[in-house]
Amino acid sequence: MPDLPGIPVRAIERKGVELLPGRAVNLPMEKGSNHYYRARATESVPLRVWKGNVVAQHEKFLFYRGVGTFAMPLSVQVSADKVAMRQAVTPGIGEVTLFESRNGRASFLRSGLQSSSGVVDRLLPDGSVESLKRDLEMLARRPRPLSEGKGFRVFYVLPRQQTDAILPLAITPKPTKLVRVLVGRMETMTPEAAQEIVRLLTRLKRVPGTQNAEVSEIRERYGRVLAPMIRRVLERHPALWHPALESSLESLGLPAREGNLAQVN
């Protein structure tokens, strides 16, 4: 949708989409598995997508990706031995699932969150990733993909009222029944991870470009969340920044000038 003069329109509109209740359709498939196919494992009706007067494809879901500007409904702080959680709005998140992968050990816990805040022990019960996947399916009543990387994560389901407020949805003609499930997933930086990044940046600043193996290892360990973690560490410790870090950060897939990293001091 185009922006109106002086008024940005934060919305998307889908046209040429037809619902096919009770119809069997051939869905596009690729060679091998694809985690997006999980979105088809629902009781939703098939869709026929038109491009002009031609059928472009059939599907079971509409995919979109965007950047949100709303306040997170839940904040989490991980310390050495505790996990503190606080809801930013009227309490509505009934429970959370905490998961940590550290030192080759996977652990998780489902915990009730009946008030605006809660504190639990960080030492979570041992459990397999497969057990967690089944647990999340029960939590959301829908299968969700789960990365098996290192770190501390928090999962929760937002109440329907908050989902509708964050992502308003209008369908024409109006369906007889609409089920919406919005699952929050938070990648939380632990004190140990922050200390590891501080040590790495300190070494890279002293001897730039000589820690290639360590750089590759930490990039593999934290993946796409490494960039925001480095930003957060530099915000907390601006004295760590040095122009010598520029090439090393680029080797992490994080241009030093991106997000004004070079200006944090």
C-alpha positions as CSV (number, residue, x, y, z in Angstrom):
1,M,0.0,0.0,0.0
2,P,1.5,3.4,-0.9
3,D,2.1,6.0,1.8
4,L,-0.4,8.9,1.9
5,P,1.2,12.4,1.9
6,G,2.8,12.9,5.3
7,I,1.1,9.8,6.7
8,P,3.1,6.5,6.5
9,V,0.7,3.5,6.1
10,R,2.1,0.6,8.1
11,A,0.0,-2.1,6.5
12,I,0.0,-4.7,3.7
13,E,-2.9,-5.7,1.5
14,R,-3.3,-9.0,-0.3
15,K,-5.5,-9.1,-3.4
16,G,-6.2,-11.9,-5.8
17,V,-6.3,-14.5,-3.0
18,E,-9.2,-17.0,-3.1
19,L,-10.2,-19.5,-0.3
20,L,-10.9,-23.0,-1.4
21,P,-12.7,-24.8,1.5
22,G,-13.0,-28.5,1.1
23,R,-10.7,-28.6,-2.0
24,A,-7.6,-30.7,-2.5
25,V,-4.8,-28.9,-4.3
26,N,-1.3,-29.6,-5.4
27,L,1.1,-27.5,-3.3
28,P,4.5,-26.5,-4.6
29,M,7.3,-28.7,-3.3
30,E,11.1,-28.4,-3.4
31,K,13.6,-31.2,-3.3
32,G,14.4,-32.0,0.3
33,S,12.8,-30.6,3.5
34,N,11.8,-27.0,4.2
35,H,10.9,-25.7,7.6
36,Y,8.2,-23.5,6.1
37,Y,6.3,-26.6,5.2
38,R,5.4,-26.8,8.9
39,A,3.0,-23.9,8.3
40,R,0.9,-26.2,6.1
41,A,0.4,-28.7,8.9
42,T,-2.8,-27.0,10.0
43,E,-6.6,-27.2,9.5
44,S,-6.6,-24.1,7.4
45,V,-8.2,-24.1,4.0
46,P,-6.1,-24.0,0.8
47,L,-5.5,-20.8,-1.0
48,R,-5.5,-20.0,-4.7
49,V,-3.4,-17.0,-5.6
50,W,-4.2,-15.2,-8.8
51,K,-1.8,-13.0,-10.8
52,G,-4.1,-11.1,-13.1
53,N,-6.2,-13.7,-14.9
54,V,-3.7,-16.5,-14.3
55,V,-3.4,-18.8,-11.3
56,A,0.1,-18.2,-9.9
57,Q,0.1,-20.9,-7.3
58,H,-1.8,-22.8,-4.5
59,E,-0.7,-22.6,-0.9
60,K,-1.8,-23.2,2.7
61,F,-0.4,-19.9,4.1
62,L,0.5,-16.3,3.2
63,F,4.1,-15.4,4.2
64,Y,5.3,-12.0,5.1
65,R,8.3,-10.6,7.0
66,G,8.6,-7.1,8.5
67,V,10.3,-5.1,11.2
68,G,8.1,-4.2,14.2
69,T,8.2,-0.9,16.1
70,F,6.0,-2.0,19.1
71,A,7.3,-2.4,22.6
72,M,8.1,-6.0,23.6
73,P,5.4,-7.4,25.9
74,L,7.9,-9.3,28.0
75,S,11.4,-8.3,29.2
76,V,13.9,-11.0,30.5
77,Q,17.1,-10.6,32.4
78,V,19.4,-13.5,32.9
79,S,22.0,-13.4,35.8
80,A,24.4,-16.0,37.0
81,D,21.7,-17.9,38.9
82,K,18.3,-16.3,38.3
83,V,16.0,-15.4,35.4
84,A,13.8,-12.4,36.0
85,M,10.8,-11.7,33.8
86,R,8.5,-8.7,33.7
87,Q,5.4,-8.0,31.5
88,A,5.4,-4.6,30.0
89,V,1.6,-4.3,29.7
90,T,-1.4,-5.7,31.6
91,P,-0.6,-9.2,32.6
92,G,-1.8,-11.7,30.0
93,I,1.0,-14.0,29.3
94,G,0.1,-17.1,31.3
95,E,3.3,-19.1,31.0
96,V,6.7,-19.1,29.4
97,T,9.1,-21.8,28.3
98,L,12.7,-21.2,29.1
99,F,15.5,-23.0,27.2
100,E,19.2,-23.0,27.5
101,S,21.9,-24.8,25.6
102,R,25.3,-24.6,27.3
103,N,28.4,-26.7,27.5
104,G,26.8,-29.5,25.5
105,R,23.8,-29.6,27.9
106,A,20.2,-28.8,26.9
107,S,17.7,-27.8,29.6
108,F,14.2,-26.2,29.6
109,L,11.3,-25.4,31.9
110,R,7.7,-24.4,31.5
111,S,6.9,-21.8,34.1
112,G,3.7,-20.0,35.0
113,L,3.6,-16.2,34.9
114,Q,0.4,-15.3,36.7
115,S,1.4,-11.8,37.6
116,S,3.3,-8.9,36.0
117,S,6.7,-10.4,37.0
118,G,8.4,-13.6,38.1
119,V,11.8,-15.0,39.0
120,V,13.0,-18.6,38.6
121,D,16.3,-20.4,39.1
122,R,18.5,-20.4,36.1
123,L,19.5,-24.0,36.6
124,L,16.8,-25.6,34.5
125,P,15.9,-29.3,34.4
126,D,17.7,-31.4,31.8
127,G,15.8,-32.2,28.6
128,S,16.3,-33.0,25.0
129,V,15.7,-30.7,22.1
130,E,13.1,-33.1,20.8
131,S,11.2,-32.9,24.1
132,L,11.3,-29.1,23.9
133,K,9.8,-29.2,20.4
134,R,6.9,-31.3,21.7
135,D,6.5,-29.0,24.6
136,L,6.3,-25.9,22.3
137,E,3.7,-27.7,20.2
138,M,1.6,-28.1,23.3
139,L,2.2,-24.5,24.3
140,A,1.2,-23.0,20.9
141,R,-0.9,-25.8,19.6
142,R,1.1,-25.4,16.4
143,P,4.4,-26.9,15.3
144,R,7.3,-24.3,15.5
145,P,10.8,-24.6,14.2
146,L,13.6,-24.5,16.8
147,S,17.2,-23.8,16.2
148,E,19.6,-26.0,18.1
149,G,22.3,-23.3,18.5
150,K,23.8,-22.2,21.8
151,G,22.2,-19.6,24.0
152,F,19.3,-18.8,26.3
153,R,15.8,-18.5,24.8
154,V,12.4,-17.6,26.1
155,F,9.2,-18.6,24.3
156,Y,5.7,-17.5,25.1
157,V,2.2,-17.1,23.5
158,L,0.6,-13.7,23.5
159,P,-3.1,-13.4,24.4
160,R,-5.4,-12.9,21.4
161,Q,-6.2,-9.4,22.5
162,Q,-2.6,-8.3,22.4
163,T,-2.1,-10.2,19.1
164,D,-4.9,-8.2,17.5
165,A,-3.6,-4.9,18.9
166,I,0.0,-5.5,17.5
167,L,-1.1,-7.0,14.2
168,P,-4.6,-5.9,13.2
169,L,-6.1,-8.2,10.6
170,A,-9.2,-7.7,8.4
171,I,-10.4,-10.3,5.9
172,T,-13.1,-9.8,3.3
173,P,-15.5,-11.6,3.2
174,K,-15.3,-12.1,7.0
175,P,-14.6,-15.7,7.9
176,T,-16.9,-17.6,10.3
177,K,-14.0,-18.5,12.5
178,L,-10.5,-16.9,12.9
179,V,-7.7,-18.5,15.0
180,R,-4.6,-16.5,15.6
181,V,-1.5,-17.7,17.5
182,L,1.5,-15.3,18.0
183,V,4.5,-16.9,19.5
184,G,7.2,-14.7,21.0
185,R,10.8,-15.9,20.9
186,M,13.5,-14.0,22.7
187,E,17.3,-14.6,22.3
188,T,18.7,-13.5,25.6
189,M,22.4,-12.6,26.2
190,T,23.7,-14.3,29.3
191,P,26.5,-12.8,31.5
192,E,28.8,-15.6,30.3
193,A,28.1,-14.7,26.6
194,A,28.7,-11.0,27.3
195,Q,32.0,-11.7,29.0
196,E,33.1,-13.9,26.1
197,I,32.4,-11.1,23.6
198,V,34.3,-8.6,25.9
199,R,37.3,-10.9,25.9
200,L,37.2,-11.5,22.2
201,L,36.9,-7.8,21.4
202,T,39.8,-7.0,23.7
203,R,42.0,-9.6,22.0
204,L,41.0,-8.4,18.5
205,K,41.8,-4.8,19.5
206,R,45.3,-5.8,20.7
207,V,46.2,-8.1,17.8
208,P,43.8,-7.4,14.9
209,G,43.2,-10.2,12.4
210,T,45.0,-13.0,14.2
211,Q,42.0,-14.7,15.8
212,N,40.4,-16.1,12.7
213,A,39.7,-19.5,14.3
214,E,38.1,-18.0,17.3
215,V,36.1,-15.6,15.2
216,S,34.7,-18.4,13.1
217,E,33.9,-20.4,16.2
218,I,32.0,-17.6,17.9
219,R,30.1,-16.8,14.7
220,E,29.0,-20.4,14.4
221,R,28.0,-20.5,18.1
222,Y,25.7,-17.4,18.1
223,G,24.8,-17.1,14.5
224,R,22.5,-14.2,13.5
225,V,22.2,-12.9,17.0
226,L,25.9,-12.2,17.3
227,A,25.6,-8.7,15.7
228,P,23.1,-7.3,18.2
229,M,25.0,-8.9,21.0
230,I,28.2,-7.1,19.9
231,R,26.3,-3.8,19.7
232,R,24.9,-4.3,23.2
233,V,28.4,-5.0,24.6
234,L,29.9,-2.0,22.9
235,E,27.0,0.2,24.2
236,R,27.8,-1.0,27.8
237,H,31.6,-0.8,27.4
238,P,32.3,2.0,24.9
239,A,36.0,2.0,25.9
240,L,36.3,-1.3,24.0
241,W,35.9,0.3,20.7
242,H,39.0,0.9,18.6
243,P,39.4,1.4,14.8
244,A,41.6,-1.7,14.8
245,L,38.3,-3.7,15.4
246,E,36.9,-2.7,12.0
247,S,38.4,-5.5,9.9
248,S,37.8,-8.1,12.6
249,L,34.1,-7.2,12.9
250,E,33.7,-7.3,9.2
251,S,35.1,-10.9,9.3
252,L,32.1,-11.6,11.7
253,G,29.8,-10.5,9.0
254,L,29.2,-7.2,10.8
255,P,30.4,-4.0,9.0
256,A,31.9,-1.8,11.8
257,R,30.1,1.2,10.5
258,E,26.7,-0.5,10.4
259,G,24.5,0.8,13.1
260,N,27.1,3.5,13.9
261,L,29.2,1.1,15.9
262,A,32.2,3.3,15.4
263,Q,30.4,6.2,17.2
264,V,29.4,4.4,20.4
265,N,32.3,6.2,22.2
